[in-house]
């Protein structure tokens, strides 16, 4: 069974063959998926008065190796369904130090998982795509704007063909009007995924541009049009989007591009240092 298949669809397709107890589990997940996603098998069973073993068998019946795999699939799929209020309710801690520890540990875990699971060949291919492109468009909206701006800021110091697509007076489609098969579009999106990002990527794909997406999962809607996908984990600890691992991945892209253009950017930064000193850009 396809691991990317929507969990809720699996439940619906298998519902008629489930046992009475398993149907109770199915109905709870369908109606309270936001709560079920963060329960252990034992806690889920206790809350609906079935045994932990019944919950595990339910996961197996749906084609998962065990409950942790089902839970992981559910957590992935609900990211774009949870409202900000629901995400806020996931934060149970009120003690400041507990929050500090949990958030930092979560970000450390996101970076570790990103390093373990990132497709290294795709990373190399993206570097090649950057150098082969006639023009590079970078876009990311909502909380992903910060990542797009950061990537664009540094790539603009290294390359001369980079444009960050920004919402504003000019519509984003107008900024992408002349995108073509010689160009590269880097789309950045994390839960809750921006609909406009997906629309712009689909337009760029229709114009035969090369598409790279930086997102959190292979089931992200941004991957549907991508030629290359770079996965950076952004598992949330609350209502705030975690962009630590995505920024770390973007740093790696910037450094990789910069090293290949080391001689060129040395001259660039020498000029910049002169300008910065002359105009007092930085505190001495």
C-alpha positions in Angstrom: 0.0 0.0 0.0 1.3 3.5 -0.9 2.7 5.1 2.2 1.7 8.5 0.9 -1.9 7.6 0.6 -4.2 9.7 2.7 -4.8 8.0 6.0 -8.4 9.1 6.2 -9.0 7.5 2.8 -7.5 4.3 4.0 -9.9 4.3 6.9 -12.9 5.0 4.6 -11.8 2.3 2.1 -11.4 -0.4 4.9 -14.2 0.7 7.2 -16.7 -2.1 6.2 -14.1 -4.8 7.0 -13.2 -3.5 10.4 -14.3 -5.1 13.6 -16.7 -3.4 16.0 -13.8 -2.2 18.2 -11.8 -1.1 15.2 -14.7 0.9 13.9 -14.8 2.8 17.2 -11.1 3.7 16.7 -11.8 4.7 13.0 -14.7 7.0 14.0 -12.6 8.7 16.7 -9.7 9.4 14.3 -12.1 10.7 11.6 -13.8 13.0 14.0 -10.9 14.0 16.3 -7.8 13.5 14.2 -6.1 16.6 15.7 -6.3 14.9 19.2 -5.5 11.4 18.1 -2.3 12.3 16.3 -0.5 13.0 19.5 -1.8 10.1 21.6 0.1 6.9 22.3 -1.6 3.7 21.4 -2.3 3.1 25.1 -3.7 6.6 25.6 -5.9 6.4 22.5 -7.3 3.0 23.6 -8.0 4.3 27.1 -9.8 7.4 25.8 -12.3 5.3 23.7 -12.4 2.2 26.0 -10.6 -0.3 23.8 -7.3 -2.2 24.5 -3.9 -1.0 23.3 -3.5 -4.2 21.3 -6.7 -3.4 19.4 -5.2 -0.1 18.4 -2.1 -1.8 17.2 -4.1 -4.3 15.2 -6.1 -1.5 13.7 -2.9 0.1 12.4 -1.8 -3.3 10.9 -5.2 -3.7 9.3 -4.7 -0.4 7.5 -1.4 -1.6 6.1 1.0 0.0 8.6 3.9 -1.8 10.3 2.7 -0.7 13.6 1.0 2.1 15.5 4.0 4.5 15.4 3.9 4.5 11.6 0.1 5.2 11.6 0.7 8.0 14.1 3.5 9.5 12.0 1.3 9.4 8.9 -1.5 11.1 10.7 0.8 13.8 12.1 2.1 14.5 8.6 -1.4 14.7 7.1 -2.9 16.9 9.7 -0.3 19.6 9.5 -2.2 21.5 6.8 -5.6 20.9 8.5 -4.8 22.2 11.9 -5.9 25.8 12.6 -3.7 28.1 14.6 -6.0 27.8 17.5 -5.7 23.9 17.4 -1.9 24.2 17.2 -1.9 26.6 20.2 -3.9 24.0 22.2 -1.2 21.4 21.6 1.1 23.4 23.9 0.4 22.1 27.4 3.4 23.6 29.1 3.2 26.9 30.9 6.6 26.9 32.6 9.0 29.1 30.6 12.0 26.8 31.1 10.0 23.8 30.0 8.9 25.6 26.9 12.6 26.7 26.2 13.8 23.1 26.6 11.0 21.6 24.4 11.3 24.1 21.6 15.1 23.8 21.4 15.0 20.0 21.6 12.4 20.0 18.9 14.5 22.1 16.6 17.6 20.0 17.3 15.5 16.9 16.3 14.3 18.6 13.1 17.9 19.3 12.1 19.0 15.7 12.9 16.1 14.1 11.0 16.8 16.5 8.0 20.4 15.4 7.9 19.5 11.7 8.1 16.7 11.8 5.5 17.8 14.4 3.0 18.4 13.0 -0.5 22.0 14.0 -1.1 21.8 13.4 -4.8 18.9 15.8 -5.0 21.0 18.4 -3.1 23.8 18.0 -5.6 21.4 18.3 -8.5 19.9 21.5 -7.1 23.4 23.1 -7.0 23.8 22.1 -10.6 20.4 23.5 -11.5 21.3 26.9 -9.9 24.4 27.2 -12.0 22.7 26.1 -15.2 19.7 28.5 -14.9 19.5 31.6 -17.0 17.4 33.2 -14.3 16.5 32.1 -10.8 13.2 32.9 -9.2 12.8 32.3 -5.4 9.3 32.3 -3.8 7.9 31.6 -0.4 4.9 33.2 1.2 3.5 33.6 4.7 6.0 32.2 7.3 8.2 30.9 4.4 8.9 34.5 3.3 11.7 34.8 5.8 13.4 31.7 4.3 13.0 33.0 0.7 14.3 36.4 1.5 17.3 34.9 3.3 18.2 32.6 0.4 17.7 35.4 -2.1 19.8 37.9 -0.1 22.9 35.7 -0.1 22.5 34.2 -3.6 22.3 37.8 -4.9 25.7 38.5 -3.4 27.1 35.5 -5.3 25.1 35.4 -8.6 23.6 38.1 -10.9 20.4 36.4 -12.0 18.4 36.0 -8.8 14.9 37.4 -8.2 12.9 37.0 -5.0 9.2 37.0 -5.9 7.3 39.2 -3.4 3.6 40.0 -2.9 2.9 43.7 -3.3 1.8 46.3 -5.8 2.8 44.0 -8.7 1.1 40.6 -8.6 3.3 37.6 -8.3 2.2 36.3 -11.6 3.3 39.5 -13.3 6.7 39.1 -11.8 6.9 35.6 -13.2 5.4 36.6 -16.6 8.5 35.7 -18.6 9.6 32.6 -16.9 10.6 29.9 -19.3 12.4 26.6 -19.9 15.8 28.2 -19.3 14.9 29.3 -15.8 14.9 27.8 -12.3 12.1 28.4 -9.8 12.8 27.6 -6.1 9.5 27.3 -4.2 9.6 27.2 -0.4 6.5 26.1 1.6 5.8 24.6 5.0 2.5 23.9 6.9 0.2 25.5 6.6 1.0 25.5 2.9 0.3 28.7 1.0 -2.2 28.2 -1.8 -0.6 31.0 -3.8 2.9 29.3 -3.7 1.4 26.2 -5.2 -0.5 28.2 -7.9 2.7 30.0 -9.0 4.7 26.8 -9.1 2.1 25.2 -11.3 2.2 28.3 -13.6 6.0 28.1 -13.8 5.8 24.4 -14.6 3.3 25.1 -17.4 6.0 27.4 -18.9 8.5 24.5 -18.7 10.7 26.0 -16.0 12.8 23.7 -13.8 11.1 23.5 -10.4 12.9 22.9 -7.1 10.8 22.8 -3.9 12.0 23.1 -0.3 9.4 21.6 1.9 8.8 19.3 4.9 7.5 16.1 3.4 7.1 14.1 0.2 3.4 14.4 0.6 3.6 18.2 0.7 1.4 19.7 -2.1 4.5 21.5 -3.4 6.1 18.3 -4.5 3.5 17.6 -7.2 5.2 19.8 -9.8 8.8 19.6 -8.6 11.7 18.3 -10.6 13.8 18.1 -7.4 12.6 18.1 -3.8 14.7 19.0 -0.7 13.1 17.9 2.5 13.7 19.9 5.7 11.8 18.8 8.8 9.6 21.5 10.5 7.7 19.5 13.1 5.9 22.0 15.2 6.0 22.3 19.0 3.2 24.7 19.0 1.5 27.4 16.9 4.8 28.8 15.7 6.3 27.3 12.5 9.7 25.8 13.0 12.0 27.1 10.3 15.3 26.2 11.9 16.0 23.1 9.8 14.9 24.8 6.6 17.2 27.7 7.3 20.1 25.3 8.0 19.4 23.5 4.7 19.3 26.9 2.9 22.7 27.8 4.5 24.2 24.6 3.1 22.9 25.6 -0.4 24.4 29.1 -0.1 27.8 27.8 1.1 27.9 25.2 -1.6 27.2 27.8 -4.3 29.6 30.2 -2.8 32.5 27.8 -2.6 32.1 27.0 -6.3 32.3 30.8 -7.0 35.0 31.4 -4.4 37.2 33.6 -6.5 34.3 35.7 -7.7 32.8 36.3 -4.3 36.1 37.2 -2.8 36.3 40.2 -5.1 32.6 40.9 -4.4 33.1 40.9 -0.6 36.3 43.0 -0.8 34.2 45.7 -2.6 31.4 45.3 -0.1 33.8 45.7 2.8 35.0 49.0 1.3 31.5 50.2 0.9 30.4 49.1 4.4 33.4 50.8 6.0 32.9 54.0 4.0 29.2 54.4 4.9 29.4 53.0 8.4 27.0 50.1 7.7 28.3 48.1 10.7 29.2 49.1 14.2 33.0 49.2 14.6 
